[in-house]
Amino acid sequence: MTMADKRMLELITILKTNGTIRFAQQFCDAVGLSKQHLSAIKSGRLKFSAEHIEKACREYDINANWILGLSEKMYGCRW
């Protein structure tokens, strides 16, 4: 699993913990991902696309460099 995939999955957990979303399905809807695709990512069969990452960054104001493992700063990337 790539760093981006790990961070995107971590992002779902963080968003649920801080109350931004209640269910993973809300994240899936926001980034254009099916629940089945998310399951396949978790099992390592598929990966998040650049489009999924971009949508997550825009929707939740996430630093794309954090997702790629290039920064420790998670939030604050204005588009």
mmCIF file of the N, C-alpha and C atoms, coordinates in Angstrom:
data_MODEL
# 
_entry.id   MODEL 
# 
loop_
_atom_site.group_PDB 
_atom_site.id 
_atom_site.type_symbol 
_atom_site.label_atom_id 
_atom_site.label_alt_id 
_atom_site.label_comp_id 
_atom_site.label_asym_id 
_atom_site.label_entity_id 
_atom_site.label_seq_id 
_atom_site.pdbx_PDB_ins_code 
_atom_site.Cartn_x 
_atom_site.Cartn_y 
_atom_site.Cartn_z 
_atom_site.occupancy 
_atom_site.B_iso_or_equiv 
_atom_site.pdbx_formal_charge 
_atom_site.auth_seq_id 
_atom_site.auth_comp_id 
_atom_site.auth_asym_id 
_atom_site.auth_atom_id 
_atom_site.pdbx_PDB_model_num 
ATOM 1   N N  . MET A 1 1  ? 0.847   -1.175 0.000  1.00 0.00 ? 1  MET A N  1 
ATOM 2   C CA . MET A 1 1  ? 0.000   0.000  0.000  1.00 0.00 ? 1  MET A CA 1 
ATOM 3   C C  . MET A 1 1  ? 0.895   1.242  0.000  1.00 0.00 ? 1  MET A C  1 
ATOM 4   N N  . THR A 1 2  ? 0.553   2.213  -0.821 1.00 0.00 ? 2  THR A N  1 
ATOM 5   C CA . THR A 1 2  ? 1.355   3.434  -0.921 1.00 0.00 ? 2  THR A CA 1 
ATOM 6   C C  . THR A 1 2  ? 1.103   4.356  0.269  1.00 0.00 ? 2  THR A C  1 
ATOM 7   N N  . MET A 1 3  ? 2.009   5.306  0.455  1.00 0.00 ? 3  MET A N  1 
ATOM 8   C CA . MET A 1 3  ? 1.842   6.311  1.508  1.00 0.00 ? 3  MET A CA 1 
ATOM 9   C C  . MET A 1 3  ? 0.541   7.077  1.295  1.00 0.00 ? 3  MET A C  1 
ATOM 10  N N  . ALA A 1 4  ? 0.238   7.422  0.045  1.00 0.00 ? 4  ALA A N  1 
ATOM 11  C CA . ALA A 1 4  ? -0.989  8.168  -0.240 1.00 0.00 ? 4  ALA A CA 1 
ATOM 12  C C  . ALA A 1 4  ? -2.223  7.365  0.165  1.00 0.00 ? 4  ALA A C  1 
ATOM 13  N N  . ASP A 1 5  ? -2.227  6.081  -0.128 1.00 0.00 ? 5  ASP A N  1 
ATOM 14  C CA . ASP A 1 5  ? -3.365  5.240  0.260  1.00 0.00 ? 5  ASP A CA 1 
ATOM 15  C C  . ASP A 1 5  ? -3.488  5.170  1.781  1.00 0.00 ? 5  ASP A C  1 
ATOM 16  N N  . LYS A 1 6  ? -2.365  4.999  2.463  1.00 0.00 ? 6  LYS A N  1 
ATOM 17  C CA . LYS A 1 6  ? -2.386  4.940  3.930  1.00 0.00 ? 6  LYS A CA 1 
ATOM 18  C C  . LYS A 1 6  ? -2.906  6.241  4.520  1.00 0.00 ? 6  LYS A C  1 
ATOM 19  N N  . ARG A 1 7  ? -2.436  7.359  3.985  1.00 0.00 ? 7  ARG A N  1 
ATOM 20  C CA . ARG A 1 7  ? -2.851  8.658  4.509  1.00 0.00 ? 7  ARG A CA 1 
ATOM 21  C C  . ARG A 1 7  ? -4.324  8.934  4.202  1.00 0.00 ? 7  ARG A C  1 
ATOM 22  N N  . MET A 1 8  ? -4.787  8.546  3.035  1.00 0.00 ? 8  MET A N  1 
ATOM 23  C CA . MET A 1 8  ? -6.208  8.750  2.712  1.00 0.00 ? 8  MET A CA 1 
ATOM 24  C C  . MET A 1 8  ? -7.086  7.927  3.651  1.00 0.00 ? 8  MET A C  1 
ATOM 25  N N  . LEU A 1 9  ? -6.694  6.698  3.946  1.00 0.00 ? 9  LEU A N  1 
ATOM 26  C CA . LEU A 1 9  ? -7.450  5.874  4.892  1.00 0.00 ? 9  LEU A CA 1 
ATOM 27  C C  . LEU A 1 9  ? -7.368  6.473  6.296  1.00 0.00 ? 9  LEU A C  1 
ATOM 28  N N  . GLU A 1 10 ? -6.205  6.981  6.650  1.00 0.00 ? 10 GLU A N  1 
ATOM 29  C CA . GLU A 1 10 ? -6.043  7.653  7.940  1.00 0.00 ? 10 GLU A CA 1 
ATOM 30  C C  . GLU A 1 10 ? -6.932  8.893  8.003  1.00 0.00 ? 10 GLU A C  1 
ATOM 31  N N  . LEU A 1 11 ? -7.026  9.609  6.888  1.00 0.00 ? 11 LEU A N  1 
ATOM 32  C CA . LEU A 1 11 ? -7.860  10.807 6.817  1.00 0.00 ? 11 LEU A CA 1 
ATOM 33  C C  . LEU A 1 11 ? -9.314  10.481 7.143  1.00 0.00 ? 11 LEU A C  1 
ATOM 34  N N  . ILE A 1 12 ? -9.819  9.387  6.620  1.00 0.00 ? 12 ILE A N  1 
ATOM 35  C CA . ILE A 1 12 ? -11.200 8.990  6.913  1.00 0.00 ? 12 ILE A CA 1 
ATOM 36  C C  . ILE A 1 12 ? -11.379 8.823  8.422  1.00 0.00 ? 12 ILE A C  1 
ATOM 37  N N  . THR A 1 13 ? -10.446 8.153  9.058  1.00 0.00 ? 13 THR A N  1 
ATOM 38  C CA . THR A 1 13 ? -10.514 7.943  10.510 1.00 0.00 ? 13 THR A CA 1 
ATOM 39  C C  . THR A 1 13 ? -10.460 9.272  11.262 1.00 0.00 ? 13 THR A C  1 
ATOM 40  N N  . ILE A 1 14 ? -9.573  10.156 10.852 1.00 0.00 ? 14 ILE A N  1 
ATOM 41  C CA . ILE A 1 14 ? -9.442  11.465 11.501 1.00 0.00 ? 14 ILE A CA 1 
ATOM 42  C C  . ILE A 1 14 ? -10.725 12.269 11.344 1.00 0.00 ? 14 ILE A C  1 
ATOM 43  N N  . LEU A 1 15 ? -11.287 12.282 10.142 1.00 0.00 ? 15 LEU A N  1 
ATOM 44  C CA . LEU A 1 15 ? -12.516 13.041 9.901  1.00 0.00 ? 15 LEU A CA 1 
ATOM 45  C C  . LEU A 1 15 ? -13.681 12.497 10.718 1.00 0.00 ? 15 LEU A C  1 
ATOM 46  N N  . LYS A 1 16 ? -13.719 11.192 10.890 1.00 0.00 ? 16 LYS A N  1 
ATOM 47  C CA . LYS A 1 16 ? -14.757 10.591 11.739 1.00 0.00 ? 16 LYS A CA 1 
ATOM 48  C C  . LYS A 1 16 ? -14.527 10.953 13.201 1.00 0.00 ? 16 LYS A C  1 
ATOM 49  N N  . THR A 1 17 ? -13.295 10.900 13.647 1.00 0.00 ? 17 THR A N  1 
ATOM 50  C CA . THR A 1 17 ? -12.962 11.197 15.044 1.00 0.00 ? 17 THR A CA 1 
ATOM 51  C C  . THR A 1 17 ? -13.277 12.645 15.408 1.00 0.00 ? 17 THR A C  1 
ATOM 52  N N  . ASN A 1 18 ? -12.973 13.574 14.499 1.00 0.00 ? 18 ASN A N  1 
ATOM 53  C CA . ASN A 1 18 ? -13.211 14.984 14.825 1.00 0.00 ? 18 ASN A CA 1 
ATOM 54  C C  . ASN A 1 18 ? -14.628 15.453 14.488 1.00 0.00 ? 18 ASN A C  1 
ATOM 55  N N  . GLY A 1 19 ? -15.470 14.543 14.002 1.00 0.00 ? 19 GLY A N  1 
ATOM 56  C CA . GLY A 1 19 ? -16.872 14.858 13.768 1.00 0.00 ? 19 GLY A CA 1 
ATOM 57  C C  . GLY A 1 19 ? -17.188 15.516 12.441 1.00 0.00 ? 19 GLY A C  1 
ATOM 58  N N  . THR A 1 20 ? -16.204 15.618 11.569 1.00 0.00 ? 20 THR A N  1 
ATOM 59  C CA . THR A 1 20 ? -16.445 16.211 10.251 1.00 0.00 ? 20 THR A CA 1 
ATOM 60  C C  . THR A 1 20 ? -17.370 15.323 9.426  1.00 0.00 ? 20 THR A C  1 
ATOM 61  N N  . ILE A 1 21 ? -17.179 14.020 9.528  1.00 0.00 ? 21 ILE A N  1 
ATOM 62  C CA . ILE A 1 21 ? -18.073 13.047 8.899  1.00 0.00 ? 21 ILE A CA 1 
ATOM 63  C C  . ILE A 1 21 ? -18.489 12.033 9.960  1.00 0.00 ? 21 ILE A C  1 
ATOM 64  N N  . ARG A 1 22 ? -19.624 11.386 9.727  1.00 0.00 ? 22 ARG A N  1 
ATOM 65  C CA . ARG A 1 22 ? -20.066 10.343 10.653 1.00 0.00 ? 22 ARG A CA 1 
ATOM 66  C C  . ARG A 1 22 ? -19.746 8.955  10.120 1.00 0.00 ? 22 ARG A C  1 
ATOM 67  N N  . PHE A 1 23 ? -19.780 8.830  8.793  1.00 0.00 ? 23 PHE A N  1 
ATOM 68  C CA . PHE A 1 23 ? -19.607 7.523  8.170  1.00 0.00 ? 23 PHE A CA 1 
ATOM 69  C C  . PHE A 1 23 ? -18.617 7.625  7.014  1.00 0.00 ? 23 PHE A C  1 
ATOM 70  N N  . ALA A 1 24 ? -17.928 6.539  6.732  1.00 0.00 ? 24 ALA A N  1 
ATOM 71  C CA . ALA A 1 24 ? -16.993 6.502  5.604  1.00 0.00 ? 24 ALA A CA 1 
ATOM 72  C C  . ALA A 1 24 ? -17.716 6.794  4.292  1.00 0.00 ? 24 ALA A C  1 
ATOM 73  N N  . GLN A 1 25 ? -18.993 6.440  4.214  1.00 0.00 ? 25 GLN A N  1 
ATOM 74  C CA . GLN A 1 25 ? -19.766 6.682  2.995  1.00 0.00 ? 25 GLN A CA 1 
ATOM 75  C C  . GLN A 1 25 ? -19.821 8.172  2.653  1.00 0.00 ? 25 GLN A C  1 
ATOM 76  N N  . GLN A 1 26 ? -19.849 9.031  3.663  1.00 0.00 ? 26 GLN A N  1 
ATOM 77  C CA . GLN A 1 26 ? -19.843 10.473 3.415  1.00 0.00 ? 26 GLN A CA 1 
ATOM 78  C C  . GLN A 1 26 ? -18.552 10.892 2.712  1.00 0.00 ? 26 GLN A C  1 
ATOM 79  N N  . PHE A 1 27 ? -17.444 10.338 3.137  1.00 0.00 ? 27 PHE A N  1 
ATOM 80  C CA . PHE A 1 27 ? -16.163 10.609 2.490  1.00 0.00 ? 27 PHE A CA 1 
ATOM 81  C C  . PHE A 1 27 ? -16.191 10.094 1.056  1.00 0.00 ? 27 PHE A C  1 
ATOM 82  N N  . CYS A 1 28 ? -16.677 8.877  0.881  1.00 0.00 ? 28 CYS A N  1 
ATOM 83  C CA . CYS A 1 28 ? -16.759 8.278  -0.456 1.00 0.00 ? 28 CYS A CA 1 
ATOM 84  C C  . CYS A 1 28 ? -17.577 9.155  -1.392 1.00 0.00 ? 28 CYS A C  1 
ATOM 85  N N  . ASP A 1 29 ? -18.717 9.629  -0.907 1.00 0.00 ? 29 ASP A N  1 
ATOM 86  C CA . ASP A 1 29 ? -19.571 10.494 -1.724 1.00 0.00 ? 29 ASP A CA 1 
ATOM 87  C C  . ASP A 1 29 ? -18.849 11.783 -2.098 1.00 0.00 ? 29 ASP A C  1 
ATOM 88  N N  . ALA A 1 30 ? -18.110 12.357 -1.158 1.00 0.00 ? 30 ALA A N  1 
ATOM 89  C CA . ALA A 1 30 ? -17.418 13.626 -1.392 1.00 0.00 ? 30 ALA A CA 1 
ATOM 90  C C  . ALA A 1 30 ? -16.303 13.508 -2.424 1.00 0.00 ? 30 ALA A C  1 
ATOM 91  N N  . VAL A 1 31 ? -15.662 12.348 -2.495 1.00 0.00 ? 31 VAL A N  1 
ATOM 92  C CA . VAL A 1 31 ? -14.530 12.196 -3.421 1.00 0.00 ? 31 VAL A CA 1 
ATOM 93  C C  . VAL A 1 31 ? -14.874 11.367 -4.658 1.00 0.00 ? 31 VAL A C  1 
ATOM 94  N N  . GLY A 1 32 ? -16.133 10.944 -4.774 1.00 0.00 ? 32 GLY A N  1 
ATOM 95  C CA . GLY A 1 32 ? -16.550 10.191 -5.960 1.00 0.00 ? 32 GLY A CA 1 
ATOM 96  C C  . GLY A 1 32 ? -16.068 8.757  -5.967 1.00 0.00 ? 32 GLY A C  1 
ATOM 97  N N  . LEU A 1 33 ? -16.179 8.111  -4.827 1.00 0.00 ? 33 LEU A N  1 
ATOM 98  C CA . LEU A 1 33 ? -15.664 6.759  -4.649 1.00 0.00 ? 33 LEU A CA 1 
ATOM 99  C C  . LEU A 1 33 ? -16.796 5.852  -4.185 1.00 0.00 ? 33 LEU A C  1 
ATOM 100 N N  . SER A 1 34 ? -16.880 4.659  -4.749 1.00 0.00 ? 34 SER A N  1 
ATOM 101 C CA . SER A 1 34 ? -17.898 3.713  -4.286 1.00 0.00 ? 34 SER A CA 1 
ATOM 102 C C  . SER A 1 34 ? -17.402 3.000  -3.036 1.00 0.00 ? 34 SER A C  1 
ATOM 103 N N  . LYS A 1 35 ? -18.330 2.515  -2.235 1.00 0.00 ? 35 LYS A N  1 
ATOM 104 C CA . LYS A 1 35 ? -17.979 1.766  -1.025 1.00 0.00 ? 35 LYS A CA 1 
ATOM 105 C C  . LYS A 1 35 ? -17.181 0.509  -1.396 1.00 0.00 ? 35 LYS A C  1 
ATOM 106 N N  . GLN A 1 36 ? -17.509 -0.104 -2.534 1.00 0.00 ? 36 GLN A N  1 
ATOM 107 C CA . GLN A 1 36 ? -16.791 -1.295 -2.988 1.00 0.00 ? 36 GLN A CA 1 
ATOM 108 C C  . GLN A 1 36 ? -15.340 -0.958 -3.346 1.00 0.00 ? 36 GLN A C  1 
ATOM 109 N N  . HIS A 1 37 ? -15.155 0.188  -3.975 1.00 0.00 ? 37 HIS A N  1 
ATOM 110 C CA . HIS A 1 37 ? -13.800 0.629  -4.332 1.00 0.00 ? 37 HIS A CA 1 
ATOM 111 C C  . HIS A 1 37 ? -12.987 0.871  -3.059 1.00 0.00 ? 37 HIS A C  1 
ATOM 112 N N  . LEU A 1 38 ? -13.627 1.476  -2.054 1.00 0.00 ? 38 LEU A N  1 
ATOM 113 C CA . LEU A 1 38 ? -12.939 1.702  -0.783 1.00 0.00 ? 38 LEU A CA 1 
ATOM 114 C C  . LEU A 1 38 ? -12.519 0.378  -0.149 1.00 0.00 ? 38 LEU A C  1 
ATOM 115 N N  . SER A 1 39 ? -13.386 -0.604 -0.196 1.00 0.00 ? 39 SER A N  1 
ATOM 116 C CA . SER A 1 39 ? -13.045 -1.930 0.342  1.00 0.00 ? 39 SER A CA 1 
ATOM 117 C C  . SER A 1 39 ? -11.863 -2.538 -0.403 1.00 0.00 ? 39 SER A C  1 
ATOM 118 N N  . ALA A 1 40 ? -11.840 -2.356 -1.725 1.00 0.00 ? 40 ALA A N  1 
ATOM 119 C CA . ALA A 1 40 ? -10.737 -2.879 -2.537 1.00 0.00 ? 40 ALA A CA 1 
ATOM 120 C C  . ALA A 1 40 ? -9.427  -2.156 -2.219 1.00 0.00 ? 40 ALA A C  1 
ATOM 121 N N  . ILE A 1 41 ? -9.505  -0.867 -1.906 1.00 0.00 ? 41 ILE A N  1 
ATOM 122 C CA . ILE A 1 41 ? -8.307  -0.120 -1.514 1.00 0.00 ? 41 ILE A CA 1 
ATOM 123 C C  . ILE A 1 41 ? -7.789  -0.650 -0.181 1.00 0.00 ? 41 ILE A C  1 
ATOM 124 N N  . LYS A 1 42 ? -8.701  -0.852 0.762  1.00 0.00 ? 42 LYS A N  1 
ATOM 125 C CA . LYS A 1 42 ? -8.303  -1.358 2.084  1.00 0.00 ? 42 LYS A CA 1 
ATOM 126 C C  . LYS A 1 42 ? -7.631  -2.723 1.995  1.00 0.00 ? 42 LYS A C  1 
ATOM 127 N N  . SER A 1 43 ? -8.065  -3.526 1.035  1.00 0.00 ? 43 SER A N  1 
ATOM 128 C CA . SER A 1 43 ? -7.477  -4.863 0.883  1.00 0.00 ? 43 SER A CA 1 
ATOM 129 C C  . SER A 1 43 ? -6.241  -4.857 -0.020 1.00 0.00 ? 43 SER A C  1 
ATOM 130 N N  . GLY A 1 44 ? -5.902  -3.698 -0.595 1.00 0.00 ? 44 GLY A N  1 
ATOM 131 C CA . GLY A 1 44 ? -4.705  -3.588 -1.411 1.00 0.00 ? 44 GLY A CA 1 
ATOM 132 C C  . GLY A 1 44 ? -4.892  -3.926 -2.879 1.00 0.00 ? 44 GLY A C  1 
ATOM 133 N N  . ARG A 1 45 ? -6.122  -4.178 -3.300 1.00 0.00 ? 45 ARG A N  1 
ATOM 134 C CA . ARG A 1 45 ? -6.370  -4.528 -4.704 1.00 0.00 ? 45 ARG A CA 1 
ATOM 135 C C  . ARG A 1 45 ? -6.429  -3.300 -5.611 1.00 0.00 ? 45 ARG A C  1 
ATOM 136 N N  . LEU A 1 46 ? -6.847  -2.163 -5.073 1.00 0.00 ? 46 LEU A N  1 
ATOM 137 C CA . LEU A 1 46 ? -6.933  -0.924 -5.842 1.00 0.00 ? 46 LEU A CA 1 
ATOM 138 C C  . LEU A 1 46 ? -6.247  0.194  -5.071 1.00 0.00 ? 46 LEU A C  1 
ATOM 139 N N  . LYS A 1 47 ? -6.116  1.347  -5.731 1.00 0.00 ? 47 LYS A N  1 
ATOM 140 C CA . LYS A 1 47 ? -5.488  2.515  -5.115 1.00 0.00 ? 47 LYS A CA 1 
ATOM 141 C C  . LYS A 1 47 ? -6.382  3.737  -5.316 1.00 0.00 ? 47 LYS A C  1 
ATOM 142 N N  . PHE A 1 48 ? -6.191  4.736  -4.461 1.00 0.00 ? 48 PHE A N  1 
ATOM 143 C CA . PHE A 1 48 ? -6.864  6.016  -4.669 1.00 0.00 ? 48 PHE A CA 1 
ATOM 144 C C  . PHE A 1 48 ? -6.270  6.660  -5.915 1.00 0.00 ? 48 PHE A C  1 
ATOM 145 N N  . SER A 1 49 ? -7.104  7.303  -6.706 1.00 0.00 ? 49 SER A N  1 
ATOM 146 C CA . SER A 1 49 ? -6.617  8.001  -7.896 1.00 0.00 ? 49 SER A CA 1 
ATOM 147 C C  . SER A 1 49 ? -6.209  9.425  -7.523 1.00 0.00 ? 49 SER A C  1 
ATOM 148 N N  . ALA A 1 50 ? -5.499  10.077 -8.420 1.00 0.00 ? 50 ALA A N  1 
ATOM 149 C CA . ALA A 1 50 ? -5.127  11.479 -8.215 1.00 0.00 ? 50 ALA A CA 1 
ATOM 150 C C  . ALA A 1 50 ? -6.383  12.330 -8.067 1.00 0.00 ? 50 ALA A C  1 
ATOM 151 N N  . GLU A 1 51 ? -7.433  11.981 -8.790 1.00 0.00 ? 51 GLU A N  1 
ATOM 152 C CA . GLU A 1 51 ? -8.700  12.719 -8.700 1.00 0.00 ? 51 GLU A CA 1 
ATOM 153 C C  . GLU A 1 51 ? -9.318  12.578 -7.305 1.00 0.00 ? 51 GLU A C  1 
ATOM 154 N N  . HIS A 1 52 ? -9.295  11.382 -6.744 1.00 0.00 ? 52 HIS A N  1 
ATOM 155 C CA . HIS A 1 52 ? -9.820  11.184 -5.383 1.00 0.00 ? 52 HIS A CA 1 
ATOM 156 C C  . HIS A 1 52 ? -9.040  12.035 -4.384 1.00 0.00 ? 52 HIS A C  1 
ATOM 157 N N  . ILE A 1 53 ? -7.728  12.042 -4.523 1.00 0.00 ? 53 ILE A N  1 
ATOM 158 C CA . ILE A 1 53 ? -6.873  12.808 -3.613 1.00 0.00 ? 53 ILE A CA 1 
ATOM 159 C C  . ILE A 1 53 ? -7.154  14.300 -3.754 1.00 0.00 ? 53 ILE A C  1 
ATOM 160 N N  . GLU A 1 54 ? -7.251  14.778 -4.983 1.00 0.00 ? 54 GLU A N  1 
ATOM 161 C CA . GLU A 1 54 ? -7.536  16.196 -5.210 1.00 0.00 ? 54 GLU A CA 1 
ATOM 162 C C  . GLU A 1 54 ? -8.876  16.590 -4.600 1.00 0.00 ? 54 GLU A C  1 
ATOM 163 N N  . LYS A 1 55 ? -9.899  15.768 -4.812 1.00 0.00 ? 55 LYS A N  1 
ATOM 164 C CA . LYS A 1 55 ? -11.225 16.077 -4.260 1.00 0.00 ? 55 LYS A CA 1 
ATOM 165 C C  . LYS A 1 55 ? -11.202 16.092 -2.736 1.00 0.00 ? 55 LYS A C  1 
ATOM 166 N N  . ALA A 1 56 ? -10.491 15.165 -2.121 1.00 0.00 ? 56 ALA A N  1 
ATOM 167 C CA . ALA A 1 56 ? -10.386 15.137 -0.658 1.00 0.00 ? 56 ALA A CA 1 
ATOM 168 C C  . ALA A 1 56 ? -9.688  16.399 -0.157 1.00 0.00 ? 56 ALA A C  1 
ATOM 169 N N  . CYS A 1 57 ? -8.628  16.801 -0.830 1.00 0.00 ? 57 CYS A N  1 
ATOM 170 C CA . CYS A 1 57 ? -7.900  18.006 -0.431 1.00 0.00 ? 57 CYS A CA 1 
ATOM 171 C C  . CYS A 1 57 ? -8.781  19.242 -0.524 1.00 0.00 ? 57 CYS A C  1 
ATOM 172 N N  . ARG A 1 58 ? -9.519  19.348 -1.588 1.00 0.00 ? 58 ARG A N  1 
ATOM 173 C CA . ARG A 1 58 ? -10.398 20.506 -1.769 1.00 0.00 ? 58 ARG A CA 1 
ATOM 174 C C  . ARG A 1 58 ? -11.568 20.493 -0.783 1.00 0.00 ? 58 ARG A C  1 
ATOM 175 N N  . GLU A 1 59 ? -12.189 19.364 -0.620 1.00 0.00 ? 59 GLU A N  1 
ATOM 176 C CA . GLU A 1 59 ? -13.378 19.247 0.234  1.00 0.00 ? 59 GLU A CA 1 
ATOM 177 C C  . GLU A 1 59 ? -13.061 19.489 1.710  1.00 0.00 ? 59 GLU A C  1 
ATOM 178 N N  . TYR A 1 60 ? -11.924 18.988 2.173  1.00 0.00 ? 60 TYR A N  1 
ATOM 179 C CA . TYR A 1 60 ? -11.610 19.023 3.607  1.00 0.00 ? 60 TYR A CA 1 
ATOM 180 C C  . TYR A 1 60 ? -10.417 19.917 3.948  1.00 0.00 ? 60 TYR A C  1 
ATOM 181 N N  . ASP A 1 61 ? -9.948  20.713 2.972  1.00 0.00 ? 61 ASP A N  1 
ATOM 182 C CA . ASP A 1 61 ? -8.815  21.624 3.155  1.00 0.00 ? 61 ASP A CA 1 
ATOM 183 C C  . ASP A 1 61 ? -7.584  20.885 3.688  1.00 0.00 ? 61 ASP A C  1 
ATOM 184 N N  . ILE A 1 62 ? -7.232  19.818 2.988  1.00 0.00 ? 62 ILE A N  1 
ATOM 185 C CA . ILE A 1 62 ? -6.094  18.985 3.368  1.00 0.00 ? 62 ILE A CA 1 
ATOM 186 C C  . ILE A 1 62 ? -4.889  19.325 2.490  1.00 0.00 ? 62 ILE A C  1 
ATOM 187 N N  . ASN A 1 63 ? -3.729  19.328 3.083  1.00 0.00 ? 63 ASN A N  1 
ATOM 188 C CA . ASN A 1 63 ? -2.479  19.574 2.381  1.00 0.00 ? 63 ASN A CA 1 
ATOM 189 C C  . ASN A 1 63 ? -2.112  18.317 1.575  1.00 0.00 ? 63 ASN A C  1 
ATOM 190 N N  . ALA A 1 64 ? -2.076  18.433 0.266  1.00 0.00 ? 64 ALA A N  1 
ATOM 191 C CA . ALA A 1 64 ? -1.751  17.284 -0.590 1.00 0.00 ? 64 ALA A CA 1 
ATOM 192 C C  . ALA A 1 64 ? -0.368  16.721 -0.267 1.00 0.00 ? 64 ALA A C  1 
ATOM 193 N N  . ASN A 1 65 ? 0.545   17.573 0.145  1.00 0.00 ? 65 ASN A N  1 
ATOM 194 C CA . ASN A 1 65 ? 1.881   17.090 0.510  1.00 0.00 ? 65 ASN A CA 1 
ATOM 195 C C  . ASN A 1 65 ? 1.837   16.178 1.729  1.00 0.00 ? 65 ASN A C  1 
ATOM 196 N N  . TRP A 1 66 ? 0.880   16.410 2.640  1.00 0.00 ? 66 TRP A N  1 
ATOM 197 C CA . TRP A 1 66 ? 0.710   15.510 3.786  1.00 0.00 ? 66 TRP A CA 1 
ATOM 198 C C  . TRP A 1 66 ? 0.278   14.131 3.287  1.00 0.00 ? 66 TRP A C  1 
ATOM 199 N N  . ILE A 1 67 ? -0.667  14.106 2.356  1.00 0.00 ? 67 ILE A N  1 
ATOM 200 C CA . ILE A 1 67 ? -1.142  12.828 1.822  1.00 0.00 ? 67 ILE A CA 1 
ATOM 201 C C  . ILE A 1 67 ? -0.002  12.071 1.148  1.00 0.00 ? 67 ILE A C  1 
ATOM 202 N N  . LEU A 1 68 ? 0.867   12.785 0.477  1.00 0.00 ? 68 LEU A N  1 
ATOM 203 C CA . LEU A 1 68 ? 1.985   12.148 -0.223 1.00 0.00 ? 68 LEU A CA 1 
ATOM 204 C C  . LEU A 1 68 ? 3.159   11.825 0.701  1.00 0.00 ? 68 LEU A C  1 
ATOM 205 N N  . GLY A 1 69 ? 3.059   12.237 1.954  1.00 0.00 ? 69 GLY A N  1 
ATOM 206 C CA . GLY A 1 69 ? 4.130   11.960 2.910  1.00 0.00 ? 69 GLY A CA 1 
ATOM 207 C C  . GLY A 1 69 ? 5.279   12.945 2.842  1.00 0.00 ? 69 GLY A C  1 
ATOM 208 N N  . LEU A 1 70 ? 5.044   14.106 2.246  1.00 0.00 ? 70 LEU A N  1 
ATOM 209 C CA . LEU A 1 70 ? 6.099   15.099 2.068  1.00 0.00 ? 70 LEU A CA 1 
ATOM 210 C C  . LEU A 1 70 ? 6.052   16.219 3.095  1.00 0.00 ? 70 LEU A C  1 
ATOM 211 N N  . SER A 1 71 ? 5.018   16.217 3.936  1.00 0.00 ? 71 SER A N  1 
ATOM 212 C CA . SER A 1 71 ? 4.849   17.263 4.934  1.00 0.00 ? 71 SER A CA 1 
ATOM 213 C C  . SER A 1 71 ? 4.165   16.685 6.158  1.00 0.00 ? 71 SER A C  1 
ATOM 214 N N  . GLU A 1 72 ? 4.466   17.269 7.307  1.00 0.00 ? 72 GLU A N  1 
ATOM 215 C CA . GLU A 1 72 ? 3.785   16.882 8.544  1.00 0.00 ? 72 GLU A CA 1 
ATOM 216 C C  . GLU A 1 72 ? 2.530   17.725 8.758  1.00 0.00 ? 72 GLU A C  1 
ATOM 217 N N  . LYS A 1 73 ? 2.391   18.812 7.991  1.00 0.00 ? 73 LYS A N  1 
ATOM 218 C CA . LYS A 1 73 ? 1.247   19.713 8.124  1.00 0.00 ? 73 LYS A CA 1 
ATOM 219 C C  . LYS A 1 73 ? 0.062   19.134 7.353  1.00 0.00 ? 73 LYS A C  1 
ATOM 220 N N  . MET A 1 74 ? -0.968  18.757 8.091  1.00 0.00 ? 74 MET A N  1 
ATOM 221 C CA . MET A 1 74 ? -2.112  18.098 7.465  1.00 0.00 ? 74 MET A CA 1 
ATOM 222 C C  . MET A 1 74 ? -3.099  19.082 6.846  1.00 0.00 ? 74 MET A C  1 
ATOM 223 N N  . TYR A 1 75 ? -3.404  20.140 7.565  1.00 0.00 ? 75 TYR A N  1 
ATOM 224 C CA . TYR A 1 75 ? -4.421  21.097 7.118  1.00 0.00 ? 75 TYR A CA 1 
ATOM 225 C C  . TYR A 1 75 ? -3.785  22.356 6.564  1.00 0.00 ? 75 TYR A C  1 
ATOM 226 N N  . GLY A 1 76 ? -4.631  23.170 5.935  1.00 0.00 ? 76 GLY A N  1 
ATOM 227 C CA . GLY A 1 76 ? -4.218  24.511 5.590  1.00 0.00 ? 76 GLY A CA 1 
ATOM 228 C C  . GLY A 1 76 ? -3.744  24.721 4.178  1.00 0.00 ? 76 GLY A C  1 
ATOM 229 N N  . CYS A 1 77 ? -4.121  23.885 3.271  1.00 0.00 ? 77 CYS A N  1 
ATOM 230 C CA . CYS A 1 77 ? -3.726  24.073 1.873  1.00 0.00 ? 77 CYS A CA 1 
ATOM 231 C C  . CYS A 1 77 ? -4.897  24.698 1.130  1.00 0.00 ? 77 CYS A C  1 
ATOM 232 N N  . ARG A 1 78 ? -4.872  25.991 0.959  1.00 0.00 ? 78 ARG A N  1 
ATOM 233 C CA . ARG A 1 78 ? -5.960  26.696 0.263  1.00 0.00 ? 78 ARG A CA 1 
ATOM 234 C C  . ARG A 1 78 ? -5.812  26.519 -1.241 1.00 0.00 ? 78 ARG A C  1 
ATOM 235 N N  . TRP A 1 79 ? -6.925  26.269 -1.885 1.00 0.00 ? 79 TRP A N  1 
ATOM 236 C CA . TRP A 1 79 ? -6.919  26.092 -3.340 1.00 0.00 ? 79 TRP A CA 1 
ATOM 237 C C  . TRP A 1 79 ? -7.295  27.386 -3.944 1.00 0.00 ? 79 TRP A C  1 
# 
